[in-house]
Amino acid sequence: MALLLQQPFFQVTLPLTVVMIVASFTAVWSTNRRVDGLSHGLDDTNRRLDRLETAVDRVNETLLRIEHRLTVLEERYSPFASR
């Protein structure tokens, strides 16, 4: 058995293979954690952007109503308005 463990496969190749497998699993695990963190951050950002879009839509609707009222008043009191 001791002679078998003296072979280059068991001294070099097997330890390198184990190290590569462990490093690969560690890299994949680390990447998955980062992707999960980014995904959570993007969800929060999307939620905030949705609220911002809603607020901008409300401001736009208010401005359109004000513009319409001003147009009506201008047409009503303009000296060039046809009466």
PyMOL Python script that loads the backbone (N, CA, C, O; Angstrom):
from pymol import cmd

cmd.read_pdbstr("""\
ATOM      1  N   MET A   1       0.826  -1.189   0.000  1.00  0.00           N
ATOM      2  CA  MET A   1       0.000   0.000   0.000  1.00  0.00           C
ATOM      3  C   MET A   1       0.874   1.257   0.000  1.00  0.00           C
ATOM      4  O   MET A   1       0.561   2.232  -0.685  1.00  0.00           O
ATOM      5  N   ALA A   2       1.964   1.235   0.765  1.00  0.00           N
ATOM      6  CA  ALA A   2       2.861   2.387   0.827  1.00  0.00           C
ATOM      7  C   ALA A   2       3.480   2.644  -0.536  1.00  0.00           C
ATOM      8  O   ALA A   2       3.692   3.793  -0.924  1.00  0.00           O
ATOM      9  N   LEU A   3       3.768   1.567  -1.264  1.00  0.00           N
ATOM     10  CA  LEU A   3       4.335   1.722  -2.604  1.00  0.00           C
ATOM     11  C   LEU A   3       3.321   2.363  -3.547  1.00  0.00           C
ATOM     12  O   LEU A   3       3.689   3.140  -4.428  1.00  0.00           O
ATOM     13  N   LEU A   4       2.054   2.037  -3.360  1.00  0.00           N
ATOM     14  CA  LEU A   4       0.991   2.605  -4.194  1.00  0.00           C
ATOM     15  C   LEU A   4       0.870   4.115  -3.964  1.00  0.00           C
ATOM     16  O   LEU A   4       0.644   4.868  -4.911  1.00  0.00           O
ATOM     17  N   LEU A   5       1.018   4.559  -2.713  1.00  0.00           N
ATOM     18  CA  LEU A   5       0.911   5.987  -2.407  1.00  0.00           C
ATOM     19  C   LEU A   5       2.122   6.780  -2.881  1.00  0.00           C
ATOM     20  O   LEU A   5       2.077   8.009  -2.926  1.00  0.00           O
ATOM     21  N   GLN A   6       3.204   6.091  -3.235  1.00  0.00           N
ATOM     22  CA  GLN A   6       4.412   6.749  -3.741  1.00  0.00           C
ATOM     23  C   GLN A   6       4.284   7.099  -5.230  1.00  0.00           C
ATOM     24  O   GLN A   6       5.142   7.794  -5.772  1.00  0.00           O
ATOM     25  N   GLN A   7       3.251   6.637  -5.876  1.00  0.00           N
ATOM     26  CA  GLN A   7       3.060   6.900  -7.301  1.00  0.00           C
ATOM     27  C   GLN A   7       2.805   8.395  -7.528  1.00  0.00           C
ATOM     28  O   GLN A   7       2.192   9.044  -6.679  1.00  0.00           O
ATOM     29  N   PRO A   8       3.263   8.954  -8.657  1.00  0.00           N
ATOM     30  CA  PRO A   8       3.070  10.386  -8.954  1.00  0.00           C
ATOM     31  C   PRO A   8       1.596  10.802  -8.976  1.00  0.00           C
ATOM     32  O   PRO A   8       1.270  11.940  -8.640  1.00  0.00           O
ATOM     33  N   PHE A   9       0.712   9.894  -9.365  1.00  0.00           N
ATOM     34  CA  PHE A   9      -0.714  10.229  -9.399  1.00  0.00           C
ATOM     35  C   PHE A   9      -1.192  10.636  -8.013  1.00  0.00           C
ATOM     36  O   PHE A   9      -1.885  11.643  -7.873  1.00  0.00           O
ATOM     37  N   PHE A  10      -0.833   9.872  -6.988  1.00  0.00           N
ATOM     38  CA  PHE A  10      -1.292  10.149  -5.637  1.00  0.00           C
ATOM     39  C   PHE A  10      -0.522  11.311  -5.000  1.00  0.00           C
ATOM     40  O   PHE A  10      -1.032  11.939  -4.072  1.00  0.00           O
ATOM     41  N   GLN A  11       0.661  11.603  -5.463  1.00  0.00           N
ATOM     42  CA  GLN A  11       1.461  12.676  -4.879  1.00  0.00           C
ATOM     43  C   GLN A  11       1.195  14.028  -5.530  1.00  0.00           C
ATOM     44  O   GLN A  11       1.294  15.060  -4.864  1.00  0.00           O
ATOM     45  N   VAL A  12       0.860  14.043  -6.819  1.00  0.00           N
ATOM     46  CA  VAL A  12       0.719  15.313  -7.538  1.00  0.00           C
ATOM     47  C   VAL A  12      -0.687  15.493  -8.109  1.00  0.00           C
ATOM     48  O   VAL A  12      -1.379  16.459  -7.787  1.00  0.00           O
ATOM     49  N   THR A  13      -1.088  14.578  -8.936  1.00  0.00           N
ATOM     50  CA  THR A  13      -2.324  14.751  -9.698  1.00  0.00           C
ATOM     51  C   THR A  13      -3.566  14.759  -8.808  1.00  0.00           C
ATOM     52  O   THR A  13      -4.415  15.639  -8.957  1.00  0.00           O
ATOM     53  N   LEU A  14      -3.690  13.824  -7.908  1.00  0.00           N
ATOM     54  CA  LEU A  14      -4.874  13.752  -7.051  1.00  0.00           C
ATOM     55  C   LEU A  14      -5.011  14.995  -6.166  1.00  0.00           C
ATOM     56  O   LEU A  14      -6.104  15.559  -6.104  1.00  0.00           O
ATOM     57  N   PRO A  15      -3.962  15.446  -5.482  1.00  0.00           N
ATOM     58  CA  PRO A  15      -4.113  16.680  -4.686  1.00  0.00           C
ATOM     59  C   PRO A  15      -4.469  17.898  -5.534  1.00  0.00           C
ATOM     60  O   PRO A  15      -5.284  18.722  -5.118  1.00  0.00           O
ATOM     61  N   LEU A  16      -3.869  18.021  -6.717  1.00  0.00           N
ATOM     62  CA  LEU A  16      -4.211  19.145  -7.596  1.00  0.00           C
ATOM     63  C   LEU A  16      -5.666  19.083  -8.044  1.00  0.00           C
ATOM     64  O   LEU A  16      -6.346  20.107  -8.112  1.00  0.00           O
ATOM     65  N   THR A  17      -6.134  17.895  -8.345  1.00  0.00           N
ATOM     66  CA  THR A  17      -7.527  17.727  -8.772  1.00  0.00           C
ATOM     67  C   THR A  17      -8.480  18.113  -7.643  1.00  0.00           C
ATOM     68  O   THR A  17      -9.477  18.797  -7.871  1.00  0.00           O
ATOM     69  N   VAL A  18      -8.171  17.674  -6.434  1.00  0.00           N
ATOM     70  CA  VAL A  18      -9.027  18.011  -5.287  1.00  0.00           C
ATOM     71  C   VAL A  18      -9.035  19.525  -5.064  1.00  0.00           C
ATOM     72  O   VAL A  18     -10.091  20.110  -4.822  1.00  0.00           O
ATOM     73  N   VAL A  19      -7.872  20.154  -5.145  1.00  0.00           N
ATOM     74  CA  VAL A  19      -7.794  21.603  -4.966  1.00  0.00           C
ATOM     75  C   VAL A  19      -8.595  22.322  -6.047  1.00  0.00           C
ATOM     76  O   VAL A  19      -9.280  23.299  -5.746  1.00  0.00           O
ATOM     77  N   MET A  20      -8.527  21.872  -7.279  1.00  0.00           N
ATOM     78  CA  MET A  20      -9.273  22.504  -8.376  1.00  0.00           C
ATOM     79  C   MET A  20     -10.776  22.350  -8.174  1.00  0.00           C
ATOM     80  O   MET A  20     -11.537  23.284  -8.426  1.00  0.00           O
ATOM     81  N   ILE A  21     -11.200  21.180  -7.723  1.00  0.00           N
ATOM     82  CA  ILE A  21     -12.643  20.960  -7.497  1.00  0.00           C
ATOM     83  C   ILE A  21     -13.140  21.858  -6.373  1.00  0.00           C
ATOM     84  O   ILE A  21     -14.192  22.483  -6.502  1.00  0.00           O
ATOM     85  N   VAL A  22     -12.400  21.928  -5.280  1.00  0.00           N
ATOM     86  CA  VAL A  22     -12.799  22.774  -4.157  1.00  0.00           C
ATOM     87  C   VAL A  22     -12.812  24.238  -4.575  1.00  0.00           C
ATOM     88  O   VAL A  22     -13.728  24.975  -4.210  1.00  0.00           O
ATOM     89  N   ALA A  23     -11.818  24.666  -5.326  1.00  0.00           N
ATOM     90  CA  ALA A  23     -11.775  26.057  -5.794  1.00  0.00           C
ATOM     91  C   ALA A  23     -12.950  26.363  -6.716  1.00  0.00           C
ATOM     92  O   ALA A  23     -13.532  27.445  -6.641  1.00  0.00           O
ATOM     93  N   SER A  24     -13.303  25.421  -7.584  1.00  0.00           N
ATOM     94  CA  SER A  24     -14.436  25.624  -8.495  1.00  0.00           C
ATOM     95  C   SER A  24     -15.738  25.756  -7.723  1.00  0.00           C
ATOM     96  O   SER A  24     -16.533  26.654  -7.998  1.00  0.00           O
ATOM     97  N   PHE A  25     -15.965  24.869  -6.759  1.00  0.00           N
ATOM     98  CA  PHE A  25     -17.187  24.943  -5.954  1.00  0.00           C
ATOM     99  C   PHE A  25     -17.236  26.235  -5.149  1.00  0.00           C
ATOM    100  O   PHE A  25     -18.301  26.835  -5.004  1.00  0.00           O
ATOM    101  N   THR A  26     -16.100  26.663  -4.628  1.00  0.00           N
ATOM    102  CA  THR A  26     -16.055  27.905  -3.863  1.00  0.00           C
ATOM    103  C   THR A  26     -16.365  29.100  -4.763  1.00  0.00           C
ATOM    104  O   THR A  26     -17.094  30.005  -4.357  1.00  0.00           O
ATOM    105  N   ALA A  27     -15.829  29.112  -5.957  1.00  0.00           N
ATOM    106  CA  ALA A  27     -16.083  30.218  -6.882  1.00  0.00           C
ATOM    107  C   ALA A  27     -17.557  30.270  -7.278  1.00  0.00           C
ATOM    108  O   ALA A  27     -18.147  31.350  -7.329  1.00  0.00           O
ATOM    109  N   VAL A  28     -18.144  29.129  -7.556  1.00  0.00           N
ATOM    110  CA  VAL A  28     -19.562  29.087  -7.931  1.00  0.00           C
ATOM    111  C   VAL A  28     -20.426  29.540  -6.767  1.00  0.00           C
ATOM    112  O   VAL A  28     -21.374  30.300  -6.964  1.00  0.00           O
ATOM    113  N   TRP A  29     -20.118  29.093  -5.569  1.00  0.00           N
ATOM    114  CA  TRP A  29     -20.895  29.477  -4.392  1.00  0.00           C
ATOM    115  C   TRP A  29     -20.798  30.980  -4.155  1.00  0.00           C
ATOM    116  O   TRP A  29     -21.799  31.637  -3.870  1.00  0.00           O
ATOM    117  N   SER A  30     -19.598  31.513  -4.274  1.00  0.00           N
ATOM    118  CA  SER A  30     -19.386  32.946  -4.073  1.00  0.00           C
ATOM    119  C   SER A  30     -20.135  33.755  -5.123  1.00  0.00           C
ATOM    120  O   SER A  30     -20.751  34.770  -4.801  1.00  0.00           O
ATOM    121  N   THR A  31     -20.086  33.317  -6.368  1.00  0.00           N
ATOM    122  CA  THR A  31     -20.792  34.009  -7.442  1.00  0.00           C
ATOM    123  C   THR A  31     -22.294  33.984  -7.213  1.00  0.00           C
ATOM    124  O   THR A  31     -22.968  34.991  -7.431  1.00  0.00           O
ATOM    125  N   ASN A  32     -22.824  32.856  -6.780  1.00  0.00           N
ATOM    126  CA  ASN A  32     -24.261  32.759  -6.513  1.00  0.00           C
ATOM    127  C   ASN A  32     -24.671  33.723  -5.403  1.00  0.00           C
ATOM    128  O   ASN A  32     -25.731  34.344  -5.480  1.00  0.00           O
ATOM    129  N   ARG A  33     -23.845  33.849  -4.386  1.00  0.00           N
ATOM    130  CA  ARG A  33     -24.168  34.785  -3.308  1.00  0.00           C
ATOM    131  C   ARG A  33     -24.171  36.213  -3.830  1.00  0.00           C
ATOM    132  O   ARG A  33     -25.050  37.000  -3.479  1.00  0.00           O
ATOM    133  N   ARG A  34     -23.190  36.556  -4.672  1.00  0.00           N
ATOM    134  CA  ARG A  34     -23.140  37.913  -5.231  1.00  0.00           C
ATOM    135  C   ARG A  34     -24.340  38.178  -6.130  1.00  0.00           C
ATOM    136  O   ARG A  34     -24.921  39.263  -6.094  1.00  0.00           O
ATOM    137  N   VAL A  35     -24.710  37.190  -6.935  1.00  0.00           N
ATOM    138  CA  VAL A  35     -25.863  37.356  -7.824  1.00  0.00           C
ATOM    139  C   VAL A  35     -27.141  37.534  -7.010  1.00  0.00           C
ATOM    140  O   VAL A  35     -27.992  38.350  -7.365  1.00  0.00           O
ATOM    141  N   ASP A  36     -27.283  36.780  -5.927  1.00  0.00           N
ATOM    142  CA  ASP A  36     -28.459  36.943  -5.068  1.00  0.00           C
ATOM    143  C   ASP A  36     -28.498  38.331  -4.449  1.00  0.00           C
ATOM    144  O   ASP A  36     -29.560  38.946  -4.350  1.00  0.00           O
ATOM    145  N   GLY A  37     -27.341  38.818  -4.035  1.00  0.00           N
ATOM    146  CA  GLY A  37     -27.275  40.168  -3.474  1.00  0.00           C
ATOM    147  C   GLY A  37     -27.622  41.221  -4.502  1.00  0.00           C
ATOM    148  O   GLY A  37     -28.354  42.166  -4.206  1.00  0.00           O
ATOM    149  N   LEU A  38     -27.100  41.067  -5.711  1.00  0.00           N
ATOM    150  CA  LEU A  38     -27.421  42.008  -6.785  1.00  0.00           C
ATOM    151  C   LEU A  38     -28.898  41.960  -7.139  1.00  0.00           C
ATOM    152  O   LEU A  38     -29.519  42.994  -7.387  1.00  0.00           O
ATOM    153  N   SER A  39     -29.453  40.767  -7.161  1.00  0.00           N
ATOM    154  CA  SER A  39     -30.871  40.610  -7.489  1.00  0.00           C
ATOM    155  C   SER A  39     -31.734  41.317  -6.456  1.00  0.00           C
ATOM    156  O   SER A  39     -32.701  41.996  -6.801  1.00  0.00           O
ATOM    157  N   HIS A  40     -31.382  41.155  -5.193  1.00  0.00           N
ATOM    158  CA  HIS A  40     -32.141  41.823  -4.130  1.00  0.00           C
ATOM    159  C   HIS A  40     -32.026  43.341  -4.271  1.00  0.00           C
ATOM    160  O   HIS A  40     -33.007  44.067  -4.110  1.00  0.00           O
ATOM    161  N   GLY A  41     -30.818  43.805  -4.574  1.00  0.00           N
ATOM    162  CA  GLY A  41     -30.615  45.246  -4.768  1.00  0.00           C
ATOM    163  C   GLY A  41     -31.400  45.782  -5.954  1.00  0.00           C
ATOM    164  O   GLY A  41     -31.949  46.883  -5.894  1.00  0.00           O
ATOM    165  N   LEU A  42     -31.454  45.010  -7.028  1.00  0.00           N
ATOM    166  CA  LEU A  42     -32.224  45.435  -8.206  1.00  0.00           C
ATOM    167  C   LEU A  42     -33.713  45.472  -7.917  1.00  0.00           C
ATOM    168  O   LEU A  42     -34.423  46.343  -8.421  1.00  0.00           O
ATOM    169  N   ASP A  43     -34.199  44.525  -7.103  1.00  0.00           N
ATOM    170  CA  ASP A  43     -35.615  44.542  -6.730  1.00  0.00           C
ATOM    171  C   ASP A  43     -35.952  45.824  -5.979  1.00  0.00           C
ATOM    172  O   ASP A  43     -36.975  46.455  -6.244  1.00  0.00           O
ATOM    173  N   ASP A  44     -35.087  46.208  -5.036  1.00  0.00           N
ATOM    174  CA  ASP A  44     -35.310  47.454  -4.300  1.00  0.00           C
ATOM    175  C   ASP A  44     -35.275  48.661  -5.239  1.00  0.00           C
ATOM    176  O   ASP A  44     -36.108  49.561  -5.131  1.00  0.00           O
ATOM    177  N   THR A  45     -34.320  48.677  -6.145  1.00  0.00           N
ATOM    178  CA  THR A  45     -34.205  49.787  -7.089  1.00  0.00           C
ATOM    179  C   THR A  45     -35.433  49.853  -7.985  1.00  0.00           C
ATOM    180  O   THR A  45     -35.951  50.941  -8.239  1.00  0.00           O
ATOM    181  N   ASN A  46     -35.904  48.715  -8.465  1.00  0.00           N
ATOM    182  CA  ASN A  46     -37.101  48.701  -9.313  1.00  0.00           C
ATOM    183  C   ASN A  46     -38.316  49.213  -8.553  1.00  0.00           C
ATOM    184  O   ASN A  46     -39.138  49.937  -9.114  1.00  0.00           O
ATOM    185  N   ARG A  47     -38.434  48.846  -7.295  1.00  0.00           N
ATOM    186  CA  ARG A  47     -39.563  49.314  -6.480  1.00  0.00           C
ATOM    187  C   ARG A  47     -39.501  50.833  -6.331  1.00  0.00           C
ATOM    188  O   ARG A  47     -40.519  51.515  -6.449  1.00  0.00           O
ATOM    189  N   ARG A  48     -38.312  51.354  -6.074  1.00  0.00           N
ATOM    190  CA  ARG A  48     -38.170  52.810  -5.934  1.00  0.00           C
ATOM    191  C   ARG A  48     -38.459  53.524  -7.248  1.00  0.00           C
ATOM    192  O   ARG A  48     -39.102  54.574  -7.264  1.00  0.00           O
ATOM    193  N   LEU A  49     -37.983  52.952  -8.344  1.00  0.00           N
ATOM    194  CA  LEU A  49     -38.254  53.564  -9.648  1.00  0.00           C
ATOM    195  C   LEU A  49     -39.742  53.542  -9.976  1.00  0.00           C
ATOM    196  O   LEU A  49     -40.251  54.481 -10.587  1.00  0.00           O
ATOM    197  N   ASP A  50     -40.446  52.487  -9.580  1.00  0.00           N
ATOM    198  CA  ASP A  50     -41.899  52.442  -9.802  1.00  0.00           C
ATOM    199  C   ASP A  50     -42.594  53.551  -9.023  1.00  0.00           C
ATOM    200  O   ASP A  50     -43.502  54.199  -9.544  1.00  0.00           O
ATOM    201  N   ARG A  51     -42.174  53.774  -7.773  1.00  0.00           N
ATOM    202  CA  ARG A  51     -42.775  54.856  -6.986  1.00  0.00           C
ATOM    203  C   ARG A  51     -42.458  56.213  -7.605  1.00  0.00           C
ATOM    204  O   ARG A  51     -43.315  57.096  -7.645  1.00  0.00           O
ATOM    205  N   LEU A  52     -41.234  56.379  -8.085  1.00  0.00           N
ATOM    206  CA  LEU A  52     -40.853  57.630  -8.733  1.00  0.00           C
ATOM    207  C   LEU A  52     -41.673  57.861  -9.995  1.00  0.00           C
ATOM    208  O   LEU A  52     -42.120  58.978 -10.256  1.00  0.00           O
ATOM    209  N   GLU A  53     -41.870  56.804 -10.777  1.00  0.00           N
ATOM    210  CA  GLU A  53     -42.663  56.926 -12.002  1.00  0.00           C
ATOM    211  C   GLU A  53     -44.102  57.319 -11.686  1.00  0.00           C
ATOM    212  O   GLU A  53     -44.695  58.125 -12.404  1.00  0.00           O
ATOM    213  N   THR A  54     -44.662  56.765 -10.629  1.00  0.00           N
ATOM    214  CA  THR A  54     -46.019  57.121 -10.223  1.00  0.00           C
ATOM    215  C   THR A  54     -46.087  58.593  -9.829  1.00  0.00           C
ATOM    216  O   THR A  54     -47.023  59.298 -10.206  1.00  0.00           O
ATOM    217  N   ALA A  55     -45.105  59.050  -9.080  1.00  0.00           N
ATOM    218  CA  ALA A  55     -45.093  60.459  -8.659  1.00  0.00           C
ATOM    219  C   ALA A  55     -44.950  61.382  -9.862  1.00  0.00           C
ATOM    220  O   ALA A  55     -45.623  62.411  -9.934  1.00  0.00           O
ATOM    221  N   VAL A  56     -44.090  61.033 -10.800  1.00  0.00           N
ATOM    222  CA  VAL A  56     -43.904  61.853 -12.005  1.00  0.00           C
ATOM    223  C   VAL A  56     -45.188  61.864 -12.830  1.00  0.00           C
ATOM    224  O   VAL A  56     -45.544  62.903 -13.386  1.00  0.00           O
ATOM    225  N   ASP A  57     -45.883  60.753 -12.924  1.00  0.00           N
ATOM    226  CA  ASP A  57     -47.159  60.714 -13.651  1.00  0.00           C
ATOM    227  C   ASP A  57     -48.186  61.639 -13.008  1.00  0.00           C
ATOM    228  O   ASP A  57     -48.924  62.332 -13.709  1.00  0.00           O
ATOM    229  N   ARG A  58     -48.237  61.651 -11.670  1.00  0.00           N
ATOM    230  CA  ARG A  58     -49.188  62.538 -10.988  1.00  0.00           C
ATOM    231  C   ARG A  58     -48.840  64.001 -11.246  1.00  0.00           C
ATOM    232  O   ARG A  58     -49.734  64.813 -11.485  1.00  0.00           O
ATOM    233  N   VAL A  59     -47.563  64.344 -11.201  1.00  0.00           N
ATOM    234  CA  VAL A  59     -47.144  65.725 -11.484  1.00  0.00           C
ATOM    235  C   VAL A  59     -47.501  66.094 -12.921  1.00  0.00           C
ATOM    236  O   VAL A  59     -47.977  67.199 -13.179  1.00  0.00           O
ATOM    237  N   ASN A  60     -47.274  65.173 -13.853  1.00  0.00           N
ATOM    238  CA  ASN A  60     -47.591  65.433 -15.259  1.00  0.00           C
ATOM    239  C   ASN A  60     -49.090  65.656 -15.447  1.00  0.00           C
ATOM    240  O   ASN A  60     -49.492  66.560 -16.179  1.00  0.00           O
ATOM    241  N   GLU A  61     -49.910  64.850 -14.801  1.00  0.00           N
ATOM    242  CA  GLU A  61     -51.368  65.027 -14.911  1.00  0.00           C
ATOM    243  C   GLU A  61     -51.792  66.376 -14.341  1.00  0.00           C
ATOM    244  O   GLU A  61     -52.646  67.051 -14.915  1.00  0.00           O
ATOM    245  N   THR A  62     -51.206  66.768 -13.228  1.00  0.00           N
ATOM    246  CA  THR A  62     -51.525  68.068 -12.628  1.00  0.00           C
ATOM    247  C   THR A  62     -51.133  69.203 -13.560  1.00  0.00           C
ATOM    248  O   THR A  62     -51.892  70.153 -13.749  1.00  0.00           O
ATOM    249  N   LEU A  63     -49.942  69.099 -14.143  1.00  0.00           N
ATOM    250  CA  LEU A  63     -49.506  70.136 -15.079  1.00  0.00           C
ATOM    251  C   LEU A  63     -50.409  70.205 -16.309  1.00  0.00           C
ATOM    252  O   LEU A  63     -50.692  71.294 -16.810  1.00  0.00           O
ATOM    253  N   LEU A  64     -50.859  69.062 -16.793  1.00  0.00           N
ATOM    254  CA  LEU A  64     -51.770  69.066 -17.948  1.00  0.00           C
ATOM    255  C   LEU A  64     -53.100  69.724 -17.595  1.00  0.00           C
ATOM    256  O   LEU A  64     -53.662  70.455 -18.410  1.00  0.00           O
ATOM    257  N   ARG A  65     -53.616  69.471 -16.378  1.00  0.00           N
ATOM    258  CA  ARG A  65     -54.863  70.113 -15.959  1.00  0.00           C
ATOM    259  C   ARG A  65     -54.683  71.624 -15.844  1.00  0.00           C
ATOM    260  O   ARG A  65     -55.561  72.385 -16.252  1.00  0.00           O
ATOM    261  N   ILE A  66     -53.551  72.066 -15.290  1.00  0.00           N
ATOM    262  CA  ILE A  66     -53.280  73.502 -15.172  1.00  0.00           C
ATOM    263  C   ILE A  66     -53.162  74.127 -16.558  1.00  0.00           C
ATOM    264  O   ILE A  66     -53.693  75.210 -16.801  1.00  0.00           O
ATOM    265  N   GLU A  67     -52.471  73.448 -17.460  1.00  0.00           N
ATOM    266  CA  GLU A  67     -52.329  73.961 -18.822  1.00  0.00           C
ATOM    267  C   GLU A  67     -53.697  74.101 -19.489  1.00  0.00           C
ATOM    268  O   GLU A  67     -53.962  75.090 -20.172  1.00  0.00           O
ATOM    269  N   HIS A  68     -54.555  73.112 -19.290  1.00  0.00           N
ATOM    270  CA  HIS A  68     -55.892  73.169 -19.883  1.00  0.00           C
ATOM    271  C   HIS A  68     -56.680  74.353 -19.319  1.00  0.00           C
ATOM    272  O   HIS A  68     -57.330  75.077 -20.073  1.00  0.00           O
ATOM    273  N   ARG A  69     -56.628  74.554 -18.005  1.00  0.00           N
ATOM    274  CA  ARG A  69     -57.333  75.679 -17.393  1.00  0.00           C
ATOM    275  C   ARG A  69     -56.805  77.018 -17.912  1.00  0.00           C
ATOM    276  O   ARG A  69     -57.582  77.933 -18.184  1.00  0.00           O
ATOM    277  N   LEU A  70     -55.482  77.126 -18.048  1.00  0.00           N
ATOM    278  CA  LEU A  70     -54.908  78.366 -18.570  1.00  0.00           C
ATOM    279  C   LEU A  70     -55.348  78.613 -20.010  1.00  0.00           C
ATOM    280  O   LEU A  70     -55.643  79.746 -20.390  1.00  0.00           O
ATOM    281  N   THR A  71     -55.389  77.552 -20.803  1.00  0.00           N
ATOM    282  CA  THR A  71     -55.835  77.690 -22.197  1.00  0.00           C
ATOM    283  C   THR A  71     -57.279  78.163 -22.248  1.00  0.00           C
ATOM    284  O   THR A  71     -57.623  79.036 -23.045  1.00  0.00           O
ATOM    285  N   VAL A  72     -58.126  77.587 -21.396  1.00  0.00           N
ATOM    286  CA  VAL A  72     -59.529  77.989 -21.373  1.00  0.00           C
ATOM    287  C   VAL A  72     -59.653  79.450 -20.959  1.00  0.00           C
ATOM    288  O   VAL A  72     -60.431  80.199 -21.550  1.00  0.00           O
ATOM    289  N   LEU A  73     -58.891  79.859 -19.944  1.00  0.00           N
ATOM    290  CA  LEU A  73     -58.949  81.258 -19.503  1.00  0.00           C
ATOM    291  C   LEU A  73     -58.426  82.199 -20.578  1.00  0.00           C
ATOM    292  O   LEU A  73     -58.995  83.270 -20.789  1.00  0.00           O
ATOM    293  N   GLU A  74     -57.356  81.818 -21.256  1.00  0.00           N
ATOM    294  CA  GLU A  74     -56.826  82.665 -22.329  1.00  0.00           C
ATOM    295  C   GLU A  74     -57.846  82.815 -23.447  1.00  0.00           C
ATOM    296  O   GLU A  74     -58.036  83.907 -23.982  1.00  0.00           O
ATOM    297  N   GLU A  75     -58.498  81.716 -23.795  1.00  0.00           N
ATOM    298  CA  GLU A  75     -59.493  81.798 -24.870  1.00  0.00           C
ATOM    299  C   GLU A  75     -60.696  82.626 -24.439  1.00  0.00           C
ATOM    300  O   GLU A  75     -61.292  83.340 -25.245  1.00  0.00           O
ATOM    301  N   ARG A  76     -61.039  82.525 -23.183  1.00  0.00           N
ATOM    302  CA  ARG A  76     -62.219  83.235 -22.703  1.00  0.00           C
ATOM    303  C   ARG A  76     -61.979  84.753 -22.630  1.00  0.00           C
ATOM    304  O   ARG A  76     -62.862  85.531 -22.990  1.00  0.00           O
ATOM    305  N   TYR A  77     -60.827  85.168 -22.182  1.00  0.00           N
ATOM    306  CA  TYR A  77     -60.574  86.578 -21.946  1.00  0.00           C
ATOM    307  C   TYR A  77     -59.661  87.235 -22.996  1.00  0.00           C
ATOM    308  O   TYR A  77     -59.271  88.391 -22.834  1.00  0.00           O
ATOM    309  N   SER A  78     -59.329  86.528 -24.034  1.00  0.00           N
ATOM    310  CA  SER A  78     -58.483  87.108 -25.068  1.00  0.00           C
ATOM    311  C   SER A  78     -59.269  88.131 -25.871  1.00  0.00           C
ATOM    312  O   SER A  78     -60.442  87.911 -26.176  1.00  0.00           O
ATOM    313  N   PRO A  79     -58.636  89.249 -26.216  1.00  0.00           N
ATOM    314  CA  PRO A  79     -59.357  90.252 -27.027  1.00  0.00           C
ATOM    315  C   PRO A  79     -59.595  89.726 -28.447  1.00  0.00           C
ATOM    316  O   PRO A  79     -60.444  90.245 -29.172  1.00  0.00           O
ATOM    317  N   PHE A  80     -58.849  88.705 -28.832  1.00  0.00           N
ATOM    318  CA  PHE A  80     -59.038  88.172 -30.172  1.00  0.00           C
ATOM    319  C   PHE A  80     -60.020  87.020 -30.223  1.00  0.00           C
ATOM    320  O   PHE A  80     -60.283  86.469 -31.292  1.00  0.00           O
ATOM    321  N   ALA A  81     -60.562  86.655 -29.077  1.00  0.00           N
ATOM    322  CA  ALA A  81     -61.501  85.528 -29.052  1.00  0.00           C
ATOM    323  C   ALA A  81     -62.779  85.931 -29.757  1.00  0.00           C
ATOM    324  O   ALA A  81     -63.267  87.051 -29.607  1.00  0.00           O
ATOM    325  N   SER A  82     -63.302  85.018 -30.512  1.00  0.00           N
ATOM    326  CA  SER A  82     -64.561  85.302 -31.221  1.00  0.00           C
ATOM    327  C   SER A  82     -65.701  85.117 -30.230  1.00  0.00           C
ATOM    328  O   SER A  82     -65.808  84.099 -29.547  1.00  0.00           O
ATOM    329  N   ARG A  83     -66.549  86.145 -30.179  1.00  0.00           N
ATOM    330  CA  ARG A  83     -67.657  86.091 -29.211  1.00  0.00           C
ATOM    331  C   ARG A  83     -68.963  86.030 -29.931  1.00  0.00           C
ATOM    332  O   ARG A  83     -70.016  85.979 -29.297  1.00  0.00           O
TER     333      ARG A  83
END
""", "prot")
cmd.dss("prot")
cmd.show_as("cartoon", "prot")
cmd.util.cbc("prot")
cmd.orient("prot")
